[in-house]
Amino acid sequence: MKNTVITIQQAKERGEKITMLTAYDYSMARLIDEAGINMILVGDSLGMVMLGYEDTLSVTMEDMIHHTKAVARGVTDTMIVADMPFMSYQTSVYDAVLNAGRLMKEGRANAVKLEGGKEFAEHIRAITAASVPVVAHLGLTPQSLNAFGGFKVQGKTEEAARKLLEDAKAVEAAGAVAVVLECVPAKLAKLVTDQLHIPTIGIGAGADCDGQVLVYQDMLAMFGDFKPKFVKRFAEIGSMMKEGFQKYIEEVKSGAFPAEEHTFKIEDEVIEKLY
Ligand code: KIV
């Protein structure tokens, strides 16, 4: 069954947890879709995990459209949410609607995600009015890395917690269909989840959110040296891949690969005529 804004809302109402993972290309999107994950986030984290930048700030609309298109070709049932990259919506409501529309029209996303709370309520309202569903992203919002002075847990003081709750209510009132809560204390995420009608999707925000999202490279341990506190490694794919690559090197060098069964044949009489 196709996952949509309606089915994720119904999941919250039934108390059924929502699953979301990032994907950035066709092959991973196919695997995630076949596994039965509800939502794919084509995150601007692609700048870091796919393109090797040190943060998400250099990701462009063209990068996002290119990767979202590839994901869309691999998906049957999973709902696709594409990130609006840095400066694709902050500049004006007009830019926000135009670029959200491009992610849907050219990228074939089912919804867009943008970072920010009540200061972007007008943008969310306008994008929603253009029939593009919006997921808001609160808490640690990586595009504000320089304003925060680093990647830190958000909402720990009374003032910050109150602002986060108000932001969540403001984006819901503006029409957001879900809210991602990143690196927020678990009790605050629970309070937000209880007070909103729309689903919350947590990353580093505890078990009481309506759903969870992780970057697939993190949950599959693809980078051995990177393990944030909120990530659980569900499979050790990074080391399995490296073992596979090393075995390939050994067998190519020793001549064990390719073997007879990997080789195409030609009639001897044909080849003999060439000598
Ligand atoms: O870009 C991304 O992958 C994200 C998740 C970390 C929520 O925004």
py3Dmol code that shows the C-alpha trace and the ligand (Angstrom):
import py3Dmol

protein = """\
ATOM      1  CA  MET A   1       0.000   0.000   0.000  1.00  0.00           C
ATOM      2  CA  LYS A   2       1.292   3.465  -0.937  1.00  0.00           C
ATOM      3  CA  ASN A   3       2.327   5.568   2.069  1.00  0.00           C
ATOM      4  CA  THR A   4       0.924   9.085   1.903  1.00  0.00           C
ATOM      5  CA  VAL A   5       0.283  12.100   4.128  1.00  0.00           C
ATOM      6  CA  ILE A   6      -3.041  10.425   4.997  1.00  0.00           C
ATOM      7  CA  THR A   7      -1.579   7.040   5.962  1.00  0.00           C
ATOM      8  CA  ILE A   8       1.130   8.557   8.178  1.00  0.00           C
ATOM      9  CA  GLN A   9      -1.499  10.688   9.935  1.00  0.00           C
ATOM     10  CA  GLN A  10      -3.657   7.583  10.413  1.00  0.00           C
ATOM     11  CA  ALA A  11      -0.613   5.734  11.814  1.00  0.00           C
ATOM     12  CA  LYS A  12      -0.253   8.407  14.518  1.00  0.00           C
ATOM     13  CA  GLU A  13      -3.963   8.198  15.326  1.00  0.00           C
ATOM     14  CA  ARG A  14      -3.731   4.389  15.670  1.00  0.00           C
ATOM     15  CA  GLY A  15      -0.573   4.661  17.804  1.00  0.00           C
ATOM     16  CA  GLU A  16       1.409   2.772  15.123  1.00  0.00           C
ATOM     17  CA  LYS A  17       5.054   3.818  14.830  1.00  0.00           C
ATOM     18  CA  ILE A  18       6.236   5.365  11.553  1.00  0.00           C
ATOM     19  CA  THR A  19       9.563   4.315  10.012  1.00  0.00           C
ATOM     20  CA  MET A  20      11.738   6.619   7.931  1.00  0.00           C
ATOM     21  CA  LEU A  21      15.271   6.230   6.539  1.00  0.00           C
ATOM     22  CA  THR A  22      17.361   8.400   4.279  1.00  0.00           C
ATOM     23  CA  ALA A  23      18.134   7.309   0.719  1.00  0.00           C
ATOM     24  CA  TYR A  24      19.885   9.158  -2.042  1.00  0.00           C
ATOM     25  CA  ASP A  25      19.880   6.804  -5.024  1.00  0.00           C
ATOM     26  CA  TYR A  26      17.900   4.190  -6.962  1.00  0.00           C
ATOM     27  CA  SER A  27      19.441   0.999  -5.573  1.00  0.00           C
ATOM     28  CA  MET A  28      19.136   1.955  -1.903  1.00  0.00           C
ATOM     29  CA  ALA A  29      15.612   3.330  -2.444  1.00  0.00           C
ATOM     30  CA  ARG A  30      14.575  -0.024  -3.967  1.00  0.00           C
ATOM     31  CA  LEU A  31      15.926  -1.969  -0.993  1.00  0.00           C
ATOM     32  CA  ILE A  32      14.270   0.366   1.517  1.00  0.00           C
ATOM     33  CA  ASP A  33      10.962   0.275  -0.365  1.00  0.00           C
ATOM     34  CA  GLU A  34      11.076  -3.543  -0.591  1.00  0.00           C
ATOM     35  CA  ALA A  35      11.803  -3.741   3.156  1.00  0.00           C
ATOM     36  CA  GLY A  36       8.537  -1.891   3.831  1.00  0.00           C
ATOM     37  CA  ILE A  37       9.813   1.382   5.334  1.00  0.00           C
ATOM     38  CA  ASN A  38       7.027   4.017   5.379  1.00  0.00           C
ATOM     39  CA  MET A  39       8.995   7.119   4.364  1.00  0.00           C
ATOM     40  CA  ILE A  40      12.285   7.931   2.615  1.00  0.00           C
ATOM     41  CA  LEU A  41      14.031  11.191   3.355  1.00  0.00           C
ATOM     42  CA  VAL A  42      16.265  12.420   0.562  1.00  0.00           C
ATOM     43  CA  GLY A  43      18.136  14.434   3.151  1.00  0.00           C
ATOM     44  CA  ASP A  44      20.571  17.244   2.460  1.00  0.00           C
ATOM     45  CA  SER A  45      22.832  15.017   4.588  1.00  0.00           C
ATOM     46  CA  LEU A  46      23.680  13.716   1.112  1.00  0.00           C
ATOM     47  CA  GLY A  47      26.193  16.570   1.033  1.00  0.00           C
ATOM     48  CA  MET A  48      28.121  14.824   3.795  1.00  0.00           C
ATOM     49  CA  VAL A  49      27.491  11.100   3.282  1.00  0.00           C
ATOM     50  CA  MET A  50      27.366  10.983  -0.525  1.00  0.00           C
ATOM     51  CA  LEU A  51      29.378  14.004  -1.670  1.00  0.00           C
ATOM     52  CA  GLY A  52      31.958  14.254   1.130  1.00  0.00           C
ATOM     53  CA  TYR A  53      31.346  17.873   2.224  1.00  0.00           C
ATOM     54  CA  GLU A  54      31.949  18.688   5.891  1.00  0.00           C
ATOM     55  CA  ASP A  55      28.397  20.025   6.361  1.00  0.00           C
ATOM     56  CA  THR A  56      25.122  20.397   4.436  1.00  0.00           C
ATOM     57  CA  LEU A  57      25.521  24.051   3.451  1.00  0.00           C
ATOM     58  CA  SER A  58      26.924  23.545  -0.061  1.00  0.00           C
ATOM     59  CA  VAL A  59      24.112  21.271  -1.243  1.00  0.00           C
ATOM     60  CA  THR A  60      22.265  22.796  -4.211  1.00  0.00           C
ATOM     61  CA  MET A  61      18.766  22.445  -5.642  1.00  0.00           C
ATOM     62  CA  GLU A  62      20.335  20.614  -8.601  1.00  0.00           C
ATOM     63  CA  ASP A  63      21.957  18.075  -6.200  1.00  0.00           C
ATOM     64  CA  MET A  64      18.614  17.543  -4.441  1.00  0.00           C
ATOM     65  CA  ILE A  65      16.630  17.153  -7.660  1.00  0.00           C
ATOM     66  CA  HIS A  66      19.197  14.761  -9.158  1.00  0.00           C
ATOM     67  CA  HIS A  67      19.160  12.468  -6.095  1.00  0.00           C
ATOM     68  CA  THR A  68      15.395  12.713  -5.515  1.00  0.00           C
ATOM     69  CA  LYS A  69      14.734  11.647  -9.126  1.00  0.00           C
ATOM     70  CA  ALA A  70      16.975   8.610  -8.660  1.00  0.00           C
ATOM     71  CA  VAL A  71      15.156   7.660  -5.440  1.00  0.00           C
ATOM     72  CA  ALA A  72      11.745   8.113  -7.073  1.00  0.00           C
ATOM     73  CA  ARG A  73      12.687   5.634  -9.815  1.00  0.00           C
ATOM     74  CA  GLY A  74      13.364   2.990  -7.149  1.00  0.00           C
ATOM     75  CA  VAL A  75      10.216   3.400  -5.071  1.00  0.00           C
ATOM     76  CA  THR A  76       6.755   1.854  -5.300  1.00  0.00           C
ATOM     77  CA  ASP A  77       5.116   2.296  -1.891  1.00  0.00           C
ATOM     78  CA  THR A  78       7.396   4.455   0.234  1.00  0.00           C
ATOM     79  CA  MET A  79       6.527   8.154   0.608  1.00  0.00           C
ATOM     80  CA  ILE A  80       9.406  10.392  -0.528  1.00  0.00           C
ATOM     81  CA  VAL A  81      10.287  13.565   1.386  1.00  0.00           C
ATOM     82  CA  ALA A  82      13.002  15.759  -0.154  1.00  0.00           C
ATOM     83  CA  ASP A  83      15.007  18.309   1.815  1.00  0.00           C
ATOM     84  CA  MET A  84      14.965  21.934   0.754  1.00  0.00           C
ATOM     85  CA  PRO A  85      18.682  22.846   0.724  1.00  0.00           C
ATOM     86  CA  PHE A  86      20.258  25.844   2.442  1.00  0.00           C
ATOM     87  CA  MET A  87      19.113  29.151   0.889  1.00  0.00           C
ATOM     88  CA  SER A  88      16.469  27.529  -1.316  1.00  0.00           C
ATOM     89  CA  TYR A  89      13.652  28.825   0.947  1.00  0.00           C
ATOM     90  CA  GLN A  90      15.181  31.180   3.541  1.00  0.00           C
ATOM     91  CA  THR A  91      15.449  34.003   0.985  1.00  0.00           C
ATOM     92  CA  SER A  92      11.711  34.529   0.350  1.00  0.00           C
ATOM     93  CA  VAL A  93       8.281  32.920   0.335  1.00  0.00           C
ATOM     94  CA  TYR A  94       8.422  33.094  -3.464  1.00  0.00           C
ATOM     95  CA  ASP A  95      11.704  31.115  -3.596  1.00  0.00           C
ATOM     96  CA  ALA A  96      10.286  28.624  -1.089  1.00  0.00           C
ATOM     97  CA  VAL A  97       7.223  27.872  -3.241  1.00  0.00           C
ATOM     98  CA  LEU A  98       9.229  27.784  -6.477  1.00  0.00           C
ATOM     99  CA  ASN A  99      11.890  25.416  -5.118  1.00  0.00           C
ATOM    100  CA  ALA A 100       9.412  23.189  -3.253  1.00  0.00           C
ATOM    101  CA  GLY A 101       7.530  22.897  -6.536  1.00  0.00           C
ATOM    102  CA  ARG A 102      10.731  21.916  -8.382  1.00  0.00           C
ATOM    103  CA  LEU A 103      11.412  19.115  -5.880  1.00  0.00           C
ATOM    104  CA  MET A 104       7.931  17.745  -6.529  1.00  0.00           C
ATOM    105  CA  LYS A 105       7.679  18.438 -10.294  1.00  0.00           C
ATOM    106  CA  GLU A 106      11.245  17.554 -11.353  1.00  0.00           C
ATOM    107  CA  GLY A 107      12.354  15.343  -8.444  1.00  0.00           C
ATOM    108  CA  ARG A 108       8.991  13.538  -8.028  1.00  0.00           C
ATOM    109  CA  ALA A 109       9.036  13.994  -4.235  1.00  0.00           C
ATOM    110  CA  ASN A 110       5.739  13.531  -2.366  1.00  0.00           C
ATOM    111  CA  ALA A 111       6.628  16.200   0.219  1.00  0.00           C
ATOM    112  CA  VAL A 112       9.447  18.588   1.103  1.00  0.00           C
ATOM    113  CA  LYS A 113      11.219  19.208   4.404  1.00  0.00           C
ATOM    114  CA  LEU A 114      12.523  22.536   5.624  1.00  0.00           C
ATOM    115  CA  GLU A 115      14.361  23.521   8.784  1.00  0.00           C
ATOM    116  CA  GLY A 116      12.813  26.109  11.081  1.00  0.00           C
ATOM    117  CA  GLY A 117       9.824  27.025  13.201  1.00  0.00           C
ATOM    118  CA  LYS A 118       7.470  29.981  13.423  1.00  0.00           C
ATOM    119  CA  GLU A 119       9.803  32.248  11.446  1.00  0.00           C
ATOM    120  CA  PHE A 120       8.993  30.019   8.444  1.00  0.00           C
ATOM    121  CA  ALA A 121       5.253  29.638   9.095  1.00  0.00           C
ATOM    122  CA  GLU A 122       4.421  31.918   6.162  1.00  0.00           C
ATOM    123  CA  HIS A 123       6.666  29.859   3.857  1.00  0.00           C
ATOM    124  CA  ILE A 124       5.022  26.606   5.032  1.00  0.00           C
ATOM    125  CA  ARG A 125       1.554  28.076   4.508  1.00  0.00           C
ATOM    126  CA  ALA A 126       2.396  29.191   0.960  1.00  0.00           C
ATOM    127  CA  ILE A 127       4.068  25.904  -0.041  1.00  0.00           C
ATOM    128  CA  THR A 128       1.116  23.955   1.400  1.00  0.00           C
ATOM    129  CA  ALA A 129      -1.315  26.199  -0.495  1.00  0.00           C
ATOM    130  CA  ALA A 130       0.545  25.218  -3.669  1.00  0.00           C
ATOM    131  CA  SER A 131      -0.341  21.557  -2.889  1.00  0.00           C
ATOM    132  CA  VAL A 132       3.150  20.542  -1.781  1.00  0.00           C
ATOM    133  CA  PRO A 133       3.043  18.887   1.666  1.00  0.00           C
ATOM    134  CA  VAL A 134       5.659  20.195   4.102  1.00  0.00           C
ATOM    135  CA  VAL A 135       7.532  18.372   6.860  1.00  0.00           C
ATOM    136  CA  ALA A 136       9.109  20.816   9.322  1.00  0.00           C
ATOM    137  CA  HIS A 137      12.441  20.130  11.065  1.00  0.00           C
ATOM    138  CA  LEU A 138      13.061  21.453  14.600  1.00  0.00           C
ATOM    139  CA  GLY A 139      15.706  21.042  17.299  1.00  0.00           C
ATOM    140  CA  LEU A 140      19.175  20.602  15.895  1.00  0.00           C
ATOM    141  CA  THR A 141      18.790  22.028  12.408  1.00  0.00           C
ATOM    142  CA  PRO A 142      22.121  21.393  10.625  1.00  0.00           C
ATOM    143  CA  GLN A 143      21.715  24.317   8.200  1.00  0.00           C
ATOM    144  CA  SER A 144      22.024  26.622  11.264  1.00  0.00           C
ATOM    145  CA  LEU A 145      25.320  25.031  12.283  1.00  0.00           C
ATOM    146  CA  ASN A 146      27.173  28.347  12.226  1.00  0.00           C
ATOM    147  CA  ALA A 147      24.424  30.119  14.188  1.00  0.00           C
ATOM    148  CA  PHE A 148      24.397  27.339  16.841  1.00  0.00           C
ATOM    149  CA  GLY A 149      28.211  27.210  17.040  1.00  0.00           C
ATOM    150  CA  GLY A 150      28.268  23.424  16.467  1.00  0.00           C
ATOM    151  CA  PHE A 151      26.084  20.310  16.516  1.00  0.00           C
ATOM    152  CA  LYS A 152      24.471  20.321  19.997  1.00  0.00           C
ATOM    153  CA  VAL A 153      21.353  18.956  21.718  1.00  0.00           C
ATOM    154  CA  GLN A 154      18.650  21.659  21.560  1.00  0.00           C
ATOM    155  CA  GLY A 155      15.798  22.685  23.874  1.00  0.00           C
ATOM    156  CA  LYS A 156      17.507  22.011  27.209  1.00  0.00           C
ATOM    157  CA  THR A 157      16.683  25.294  28.983  1.00  0.00           C
ATOM    158  CA  GLU A 158      13.134  26.336  29.887  1.00  0.00           C
ATOM    159  CA  GLU A 159      13.279  29.156  27.337  1.00  0.00           C
ATOM    160  CA  ALA A 160      14.599  26.927  24.549  1.00  0.00           C
ATOM    161  CA  ALA A 161      12.124  24.151  25.380  1.00  0.00           C
ATOM    162  CA  ARG A 162       9.216  26.621  25.368  1.00  0.00           C
ATOM    163  CA  LYS A 163      10.356  28.005  22.002  1.00  0.00           C
ATOM    164  CA  LEU A 164      10.575  24.514  20.519  1.00  0.00           C
ATOM    165  CA  LEU A 165       7.033  23.689  21.687  1.00  0.00           C
ATOM    166  CA  GLU A 166       5.721  26.998  20.278  1.00  0.00           C
ATOM    167  CA  ASP A 167       7.555  26.386  16.989  1.00  0.00           C
ATOM    168  CA  ALA A 168       6.029  22.921  16.718  1.00  0.00           C
ATOM    169  CA  LYS A 169       2.536  24.339  17.245  1.00  0.00           C
ATOM    170  CA  ALA A 170       3.209  27.159  14.764  1.00  0.00           C
ATOM    171  CA  VAL A 171       4.347  24.834  11.966  1.00  0.00           C
ATOM    172  CA  GLU A 172       1.360  22.562  12.581  1.00  0.00           C
ATOM    173  CA  ALA A 173      -0.986  25.582  12.416  1.00  0.00           C
ATOM    174  CA  ALA A 174       0.725  26.644   9.169  1.00  0.00           C
ATOM    175  CA  GLY A 175      -0.125  23.286   7.587  1.00  0.00           C
ATOM    176  CA  ALA A 176       2.937  21.070   8.126  1.00  0.00           C
ATOM    177  CA  VAL A 177       2.071  17.366   7.793  1.00  0.00           C
ATOM    178  CA  ALA A 178       4.792  16.131  10.182  1.00  0.00           C
ATOM    179  CA  VAL A 179       7.686  17.434  12.258  1.00  0.00           C
ATOM    180  CA  VAL A 180      11.190  15.986  12.478  1.00  0.00           C
ATOM    181  CA  LEU A 181      12.680  16.496  15.958  1.00  0.00           C
ATOM    182  CA  GLU A 182      16.474  16.200  15.913  1.00  0.00           C
ATOM    183  CA  CYS A 183      18.609  15.956  19.069  1.00  0.00           C
ATOM    184  CA  VAL A 184      15.899  17.037  21.492  1.00  0.00           C
ATOM    185  CA  PRO A 185      15.641  15.714  25.087  1.00  0.00           C
ATOM    186  CA  ALA A 186      13.284  12.707  25.139  1.00  0.00           C
ATOM    187  CA  LYS A 187      10.842  14.224  27.668  1.00  0.00           C
ATOM    188  CA  LEU A 188      10.478  17.389  25.597  1.00  0.00           C
ATOM    189  CA  ALA A 189       9.946  15.315  22.420  1.00  0.00           C
ATOM    190  CA  LYS A 190       7.190  13.396  24.271  1.00  0.00           C
ATOM    191  CA  LEU A 191       5.494  16.640  25.305  1.00  0.00           C
ATOM    192  CA  VAL A 192       5.613  17.940  21.723  1.00  0.00           C
ATOM    193  CA  THR A 193       4.327  14.600  20.395  1.00  0.00           C
ATOM    194  CA  ASP A 194       1.425  14.592  22.876  1.00  0.00           C
ATOM    195  CA  GLN A 195       0.451  18.178  22.056  1.00  0.00           C
ATOM    196  CA  LEU A 196       0.560  17.920  18.254  1.00  0.00           C
ATOM    197  CA  HIS A 197      -2.073  16.324  16.036  1.00  0.00           C
ATOM    198  CA  ILE A 198       0.482  15.687  13.261  1.00  0.00           C
ATOM    199  CA  PRO A 199       3.176  12.989  13.625  1.00  0.00           C
ATOM    200  CA  THR A 200       6.608  13.698  15.084  1.00  0.00           C
ATOM    201  CA  ILE A 201       9.562  11.806  13.616  1.00  0.00           C
ATOM    202  CA  GLY A 202      12.536  11.680  15.962  1.00  0.00           C
ATOM    203  CA  ILE A 203      16.274  11.382  15.464  1.00  0.00           C
ATOM    204  CA  GLY A 204      17.996  11.546  18.816  1.00  0.00           C
ATOM    205  CA  ALA A 205      14.649  12.463  20.387  1.00  0.00           C
ATOM    206  CA  GLY A 206      13.692   9.298  22.280  1.00  0.00           C
ATOM    207  CA  ALA A 207      11.131   6.533  21.888  1.00  0.00           C
ATOM    208  CA  ASP A 208       7.941   8.559  22.388  1.00  0.00           C
ATOM    209  CA  CYS A 209       8.000  10.261  18.987  1.00  0.00           C
ATOM    210  CA  ASP A 210       5.428   8.921  16.534  1.00  0.00           C
ATOM    211  CA  GLY A 211       8.210   7.687  14.267  1.00  0.00           C
ATOM    212  CA  GLN A 212      11.966   7.438  13.895  1.00  0.00           C
ATOM    213  CA  VAL A 213      14.410   8.461  11.164  1.00  0.00           C
ATOM    214  CA  LEU A 214      18.077   7.560  10.733  1.00  0.00           C
ATOM    215  CA  VAL A 215      20.704   8.147   8.071  1.00  0.00           C
ATOM    216  CA  TYR A 216      21.154   4.697   6.493  1.00  0.00           C
ATOM    217  CA  GLN A 217      24.969   4.910   6.421  1.00  0.00           C
ATOM    218  CA  ASP A 218      24.885   5.410  10.225  1.00  0.00           C
ATOM    219  CA  MET A 219      22.458   2.583  11.038  1.00  0.00           C
ATOM    220  CA  LEU A 220      24.337   0.190   8.736  1.00  0.00           C
ATOM    221  CA  ALA A 221      27.726   1.190  10.245  1.00  0.00           C
ATOM    222  CA  MET A 222      29.119   2.167   6.852  1.00  0.00           C
ATOM    223  CA  PHE A 223      31.560   4.664   8.375  1.00  0.00           C
ATOM    224  CA  GLY A 224      33.462   2.836  11.144  1.00  0.00           C
ATOM    225  CA  ASP A 225      34.726   6.039  12.768  1.00  0.00           C
ATOM    226  CA  PHE A 226      31.352   7.833  13.094  1.00  0.00           C
ATOM    227  CA  LYS A 227      28.847   6.855  15.775  1.00  0.00           C
ATOM    228  CA  PRO A 228      26.656   9.571  17.315  1.00  0.00           C
ATOM    229  CA  LYS A 229      25.003   8.694  20.672  1.00  0.00           C
ATOM    230  CA  PHE A 230      21.536   8.397  19.104  1.00  0.00           C
ATOM    231  CA  VAL A 231      22.529   5.904  16.405  1.00  0.00           C
ATOM    232  CA  LYS A 232      22.073   2.161  16.802  1.00  0.00           C
ATOM    233  CA  ARG A 233      23.995  -0.016  14.367  1.00  0.00           C
ATOM    234  CA  PHE A 234      21.486  -2.517  13.004  1.00  0.00           C
ATOM    235  CA  ALA A 235      24.039  -4.257  10.736  1.00  0.00           C
ATOM    236  CA  GLU A 236      27.813  -4.011  10.249  1.00  0.00           C
ATOM    237  CA  ILE A 237      27.643  -3.415   6.503  1.00  0.00           C
ATOM    238  CA  GLY A 238      30.761  -1.218   6.320  1.00  0.00           C
ATOM    239  CA  SER A 239      33.084  -3.990   7.506  1.00  0.00           C
ATOM    240  CA  MET A 240      31.255  -6.586   5.364  1.00  0.00           C
ATOM    241  CA  MET A 241      31.754  -4.396   2.294  1.00  0.00           C
ATOM    242  CA  LYS A 242      35.434  -3.867   3.061  1.00  0.00           C
ATOM    243  CA  GLU A 243      35.918  -7.639   3.499  1.00  0.00           C
ATOM    244  CA  GLY A 244      34.238  -8.167   0.127  1.00  0.00           C
ATOM    245  CA  PHE A 245      36.519  -5.607  -1.556  1.00  0.00           C
ATOM    246  CA  GLN A 246      39.623  -7.171   0.021  1.00  0.00           C
ATOM    247  CA  LYS A 247      38.574 -10.658  -1.072  1.00  0.00           C
ATOM    248  CA  TYR A 248      38.088  -9.329  -4.606  1.00  0.00           C
ATOM    249  CA  ILE A 249      41.624  -7.847  -4.575  1.00  0.00           C
ATOM    250  CA  GLU A 250      43.074 -11.198  -3.408  1.00  0.00           C
ATOM    251  CA  GLU A 251      41.228 -13.249  -6.002  1.00  0.00           C
ATOM    252  CA  VAL A 252      41.980 -10.928  -8.926  1.00  0.00           C
ATOM    253  CA  LYS A 253      45.653 -10.895  -7.972  1.00  0.00           C
ATOM    254  CA  SER A 254      45.832 -14.672  -7.456  1.00  0.00           C
ATOM    255  CA  GLY A 255      43.859 -15.425 -10.638  1.00  0.00           C
ATOM    256  CA  ALA A 256      41.077 -17.209  -8.709  1.00  0.00           C
ATOM    257  CA  PHE A 257      38.597 -14.736 -10.187  1.00  0.00           C
ATOM    258  CA  PRO A 258      37.187 -14.874 -12.819  1.00  0.00           C
ATOM    259  CA  ALA A 259      36.687 -18.660 -12.825  1.00  0.00           C
ATOM    260  CA  GLU A 260      35.309 -20.875 -15.608  1.00  0.00           C
ATOM    261  CA  GLU A 261      31.681 -20.125 -14.642  1.00  0.00           C
ATOM    262  CA  HIS A 262      32.186 -16.352 -15.007  1.00  0.00           C
ATOM    263  CA  THR A 263      33.643 -16.674 -18.513  1.00  0.00           C
ATOM    264  CA  PHE A 264      31.994 -16.547 -21.977  1.00  0.00           C
ATOM    265  CA  LYS A 265      32.859 -19.261 -24.531  1.00  0.00           C
ATOM    266  CA  ILE A 266      33.633 -19.214 -28.245  1.00  0.00           C
ATOM    267  CA  GLU A 267      33.927 -22.259 -30.588  1.00  0.00           C
ATOM    268  CA  ASP A 268      37.617 -23.351 -30.914  1.00  0.00           C
ATOM    269  CA  GLU A 269      37.328 -23.426 -34.732  1.00  0.00           C
ATOM    270  CA  VAL A 270      36.362 -19.744 -34.754  1.00  0.00           C
ATOM    271  CA  ILE A 271      39.236 -18.638 -32.551  1.00  0.00           C
ATOM    272  CA  GLU A 272      41.765 -20.862 -34.376  1.00  0.00           C
ATOM    273  CA  LYS A 273      41.057 -18.993 -37.636  1.00  0.00           C
ATOM    274  CA  LEU A 274      42.341 -15.808 -36.006  1.00  0.00           C
ATOM    275  CA  TYR A 275      45.802 -17.242 -35.255  1.00  0.00           C
TER     276      TYR A 275
END
"""
ligand_1 = """\
8
KIV
O 19.363 15.528 6.014
C 19.018 14.610 6.782
O 19.409 13.433 6.625
C 18.144 14.943 7.886
C 17.944 13.911 8.953
C 19.139 13.847 9.809
C 16.696 14.136 9.713
O 17.633 16.021 7.935
"""
view = py3Dmol.view(width=600, height=400)
view.addModel(protein, "pdb")
view.setStyle({"model": 0}, {"cartoon": {"style": "trace"}})
view.addModel(ligand_1, "xyz")
view.setStyle({"model": 1}, {"stick": {}})
view.zoomTo()
view.show()
